[in-house]
Amino acid sequence: MKIIFEVIDRNGRLIRLTSKQHAHIMEEHPYMYRYMEEIKETLAKPDKITSYSFDENVKYFYKGYKNLDKPNKYILVIVKY
């Protein structure tokens, strides 16, 4: 499977975006295509990380941005380790 990008999160864990995951993002959230750099930055330097109550391996990464199309103010990236 092709890797679109890799980034180390602030906890030192490697996160990969594969072509399968990228296809899901582009199908379900096509407006996100222009924010790939912001997605990487959100993973590397989030403002906040929260946990998913039903699966301890799932984390929500949040980062606020002023340059997003209105009404969006932040990016949320969901990661399953």
N, CA, C and O of each residue as an XYZ file, in Angstrom:
324
protein
N       0.842     -1.169      0.000
C       0.000      0.000      0.000
C       0.898      1.247      0.000
O       1.859      1.337      0.763
N       0.571      2.171     -0.845
C       1.364      3.392     -0.976
C       1.168      4.304      0.233
O       0.054      4.454      0.735
N       2.254      4.907      0.690
C       2.202      5.850      1.804
C       2.211      7.264      1.235
O       3.115      7.635      0.486
N       1.204      8.046      1.593
C       1.079      9.433      1.130
C       2.025     10.337      1.924
O       2.745     11.149      1.343
N       2.020     10.193      3.257
C       2.984     10.900      4.097
C       3.147     10.181      5.426
O       2.324      9.357      5.823
N       4.237     10.524      6.096
C       4.505     10.049      7.449
C       4.838     11.262      8.300
O       5.448     12.221      7.828
N       4.432     11.207      9.555
C       4.718     12.291     10.489
C       4.863     11.673     11.881
O       4.229     10.666     12.197
N       5.697     12.285     12.692
C       5.853     11.864     14.084
C       4.972     12.776     14.933
O       5.082     14.000     14.856
N       4.095     12.176     15.747
C       3.242     13.005     16.599
C       4.030     13.509     17.798
O       5.186     13.130     17.987
N       3.413     14.356     18.604
C       4.142     14.977     19.709
C       4.513     13.984     20.808
O       5.296     14.306     21.701
N       3.952     12.783     20.742
C       4.313     11.733     21.685
C       5.377     10.795     21.118
O       5.718      9.784     21.732
N       5.899     11.146     19.932
C       6.968     10.359     19.320
C       6.501      9.152     18.536
O       7.318      8.308     18.168
N       5.223      9.046     18.272
C       4.684      7.904     17.530
C       4.592      8.241     16.040
O       4.233      9.354     15.657
N       4.924      7.257     15.223
C       4.857      7.420     13.771
C       3.416      7.256     13.308
O       2.743      6.287     13.660
N       2.950      8.222     12.510
C       1.624      8.158     11.905
C       1.800      8.188     10.399
O       2.513      9.034      9.860
N       1.148      7.262      9.731
C       1.205      7.180      8.263
C      -0.186      7.405      7.681
O      -1.188      6.917      8.204
N      -0.217      8.153      6.591
C      -1.436      8.261      5.803
C      -1.228      7.410      4.566
O      -0.380      7.718      3.729
N      -2.005      6.332      4.451
C      -1.877      5.438      3.302
C      -2.809      5.885      2.182
O      -3.683      6.727      2.386
N      -2.614      5.319      1.014
C      -3.469      5.663     -0.120
C      -4.922      5.280      0.153
O      -5.834      5.968     -0.306
N      -5.151      4.199      0.890
C      -6.521      3.788      1.241
C      -7.164      4.832      2.154
O      -8.312      5.222      1.938
N      -6.438      5.280      3.158
C      -6.972      6.297      4.073
C      -7.181      7.620      3.339
O      -8.175      8.313      3.558
N      -6.233      7.962      2.468
C      -6.347      9.195      1.683
C      -7.598      9.154      0.802
O      -8.315     10.149      0.690
N      -7.858      8.004      0.181
C      -9.051      7.857     -0.667
C     -10.324      8.072      0.160
O     -11.271      8.706     -0.306
N     -10.341      7.548      1.378
C     -11.501      7.758      2.264
C     -11.701      9.244      2.532
O     -12.821      9.746      2.439
N     -10.627      9.947      2.863
C     -10.731     11.387      3.140
C     -11.271     12.119      1.922
O     -12.164     12.957      2.046
N     -10.737     11.811      0.748
C     -11.144     12.517     -0.468
C     -12.587     12.193     -0.856
O     -13.268     13.036     -1.440
N     -13.061     10.994     -0.543
C     -14.450     10.638     -0.850
C     -15.428     11.245      0.150
O     -16.456     11.797     -0.242
N     -15.116     11.148      1.423
C     -16.028     11.591      2.475
C     -15.889     13.080      2.811
O     -16.849     13.712      3.253
N     -14.704     13.629      2.601
C     -14.410     15.022      2.967
C     -13.595     15.693      1.852
O     -12.461     16.106      2.092
N     -14.147     15.807      0.651
C     -13.360     16.292     -0.498
C     -12.788     17.691     -0.329
O     -11.775     18.014     -0.949
N     -13.405     18.522      0.488
C     -12.911     19.878      0.724
C     -11.565     19.879      1.448
O     -10.890     20.909      1.483
N     -11.159     18.739      2.029
C      -9.906     18.661      2.781
C      -8.678     18.521      1.879
O      -7.551     18.591      2.369
N      -8.872     18.325      0.570
C      -7.727     18.126     -0.325
C      -6.741     19.286     -0.250
O      -5.536     19.087     -0.408
N      -7.240     20.483     -0.013
C      -6.360     21.662      0.014
C      -5.663     21.864      1.358
O      -4.866     22.789      1.511
N      -5.962     20.999      2.333
C      -5.407     21.171      3.676
C      -4.452     20.053      4.094
O      -4.335     19.770      5.286
N      -3.780     19.424      3.165
C      -2.890     18.308      3.510
C      -1.743     18.758      4.416
O      -1.366     18.028      5.333
N      -1.189     19.926      4.181
C      -0.111     20.423      5.056
C      -0.636     20.708      6.456
O       0.053     20.455      7.445
N      -1.850     21.232      6.543
C      -2.454     21.496      7.847
C      -2.752     20.190      8.585
O      -2.644     20.133      9.810
N      -3.123     19.152      7.853
C      -3.347     17.843      8.483
C      -2.045     17.341      9.099
O      -2.036     16.870     10.237
N      -0.952     17.438      8.357
C       0.345     17.012      8.891
C       0.721     17.824     10.127
O       1.182     17.272     11.125
N       0.521     19.133     10.053
C       0.867     19.993     11.183
C      -0.016     19.701     12.396
O       0.451     19.752     13.534
N      -1.285     19.398     12.155
C      -2.197     19.047     13.239
C      -1.713     17.803     13.970
O      -1.825     17.716     15.193
N      -1.184     16.852     13.237
C      -0.665     15.630     13.853
C       0.648     15.873     14.594
O       0.870     15.313     15.668
N       1.510     16.700     14.027
C       2.826     16.944     14.624
C       2.769     17.921     15.799
O       3.489     17.765     16.785
N       1.900     18.934     15.680
C       1.843     20.001     16.697
C       0.393     20.367     17.021
O      -0.030     21.495     16.769
N      -0.358     19.435     17.569
C      -1.766     19.722     17.851
C      -1.929     20.711     18.999
O      -1.059     20.830     19.861
N      -3.054     21.417     18.996
C      -3.412     22.250     20.136
C      -3.954     21.373     21.260
O      -3.809     21.686     22.441
N      -4.582     20.267     20.865
C      -5.235     19.400     21.838
C      -5.329     17.985     21.277
O      -5.506     17.793     20.073
N      -5.209     16.999     22.160
C      -5.440     15.600     21.804
C      -6.422     15.040     22.820
O      -6.229     15.180     24.028
N      -7.481     14.402     22.318
C      -8.438     13.757     23.211
C      -8.547     12.285     22.839
O      -8.131     11.861     21.761
N      -9.115     11.525     23.755
C      -9.279     10.088     23.543
C     -10.716      9.773     23.172
O     -11.641     10.517     23.500
N     -10.882      8.665     22.486
C     -12.188      8.134     22.131
C     -12.566      7.144     23.220
O     -11.816      6.208     23.496
N     -13.709      7.340     23.834
C     -14.065      6.574     25.025
C     -14.254      5.078     24.780
O     -14.155      4.290     25.720
N     -14.521      4.672     23.546
C     -14.775      3.264     23.273
C     -13.555      2.493     22.783
O     -13.591      1.266     22.701
N     -12.481      3.198     22.459
C     -11.272      2.536     21.954
C     -10.056      3.354     22.355
O      -9.855      4.461     21.854
N      -9.252      2.820     23.249
C      -8.088      3.561     23.749
C      -7.020      3.783     22.688
O      -6.111      4.589     22.887
N      -7.116      3.082     21.566
C      -6.148      3.246     20.476
C      -6.534      4.358     19.504
O      -5.806      4.620     18.546
N      -7.661      5.008     19.736
C      -8.130      6.093     18.870
C      -7.924      7.428     19.587
O      -8.311      7.595     20.744
N      -7.306      8.370     18.876
C      -7.058      9.711     19.411
C      -7.585     10.751     18.423
O      -7.549     10.555     17.208
N      -8.075     11.861     18.979
C      -8.531     12.988     18.178
C      -7.519     14.106     18.333
O      -7.243     14.553     19.446
N      -6.965     14.558     17.215
C      -5.986     15.647     17.182
C      -6.676     16.901     16.651
O      -7.301     16.870     15.590
N      -6.562     17.993     17.387
C      -7.187     19.262     17.012
C      -6.136     20.359     16.873
O      -5.163     20.406     17.624
N      -6.353     21.241     15.895
C      -5.504     22.428     15.770
C      -6.329     23.534     15.121
O      -7.006     23.312     14.117
N      -6.262     24.725     15.705
C      -6.976     25.876     15.163
C      -6.181     26.558     14.063
O      -4.953     26.628     14.115
N      -6.900     27.060     13.065
C      -6.295     27.773     11.932
C      -7.167     28.964     11.567
O      -8.394     28.887     11.628
N      -6.529     30.064     11.188
C      -7.263     31.252     10.765
C      -7.508     31.274      9.258
O      -8.350     32.034      8.780
N      -6.777     30.445      8.505
C      -6.867     30.491      7.043
C      -7.867     29.501      6.447
O      -7.922     29.358      5.226
N      -8.655     28.816      7.272
C      -9.619     27.844      6.751
C     -10.841     28.545      6.183
O     -11.178     29.659      6.584
N     -11.501     27.875      5.239
C     -12.748     28.416      4.703
C     -13.773     28.505      5.829
O     -13.885     27.597      6.653
N     -14.505     29.587      5.856
C     -15.537     29.792      6.879
C     -16.610     28.728      6.712
O     -16.869     28.350      5.569
N     -17.241     28.226      7.725
C     -17.163     28.604      9.128
C     -16.126     27.795      9.916
O     -16.092     27.869     11.145
N     -15.289     27.031      9.230
C     -14.322     26.172      9.917
C     -13.259     27.000     10.632
O     -12.769     27.999     10.105
N     -12.910     26.560     11.853
C     -11.904     27.258     12.644
C     -10.778     26.337     13.081
O      -9.737     26.800     13.547
N     -10.980     25.050     12.933
C      -9.954     24.095     13.337
C     -10.017     22.856     12.457
O     -10.993     22.622     11.744
N      -8.950     22.071     12.528
C      -8.895     20.787     11.835
C      -8.894     19.690     12.899
O      -8.196     19.779     13.909
N      -9.677     18.677     12.648
C      -9.731     17.484     13.491
C      -9.231     16.323     12.659
O      -9.738     16.068     11.567
N      -8.225     15.612     13.180
C      -7.712     14.410     12.516
C      -7.888     13.266     13.501
O      -7.451     13.357     14.649
N      -8.524     12.192     13.059
C      -8.736     11.026     13.907
C      -7.696      9.975     13.541
O      -7.529      9.624     12.373
N      -6.989      9.474     14.577
C      -5.905      8.508     14.367
C      -6.218      7.247     15.159
O      -6.617      7.308     16.321
N      -6.030      6.106     14.510
C      -6.091      4.827     15.223
C      -4.696      4.214     15.157
O      -4.183      3.926     14.076
N      -4.092      4.020     16.323
C      -2.752      3.440     16.406
C      -2.819      1.945     16.264
O      -1.789      1.274     16.308
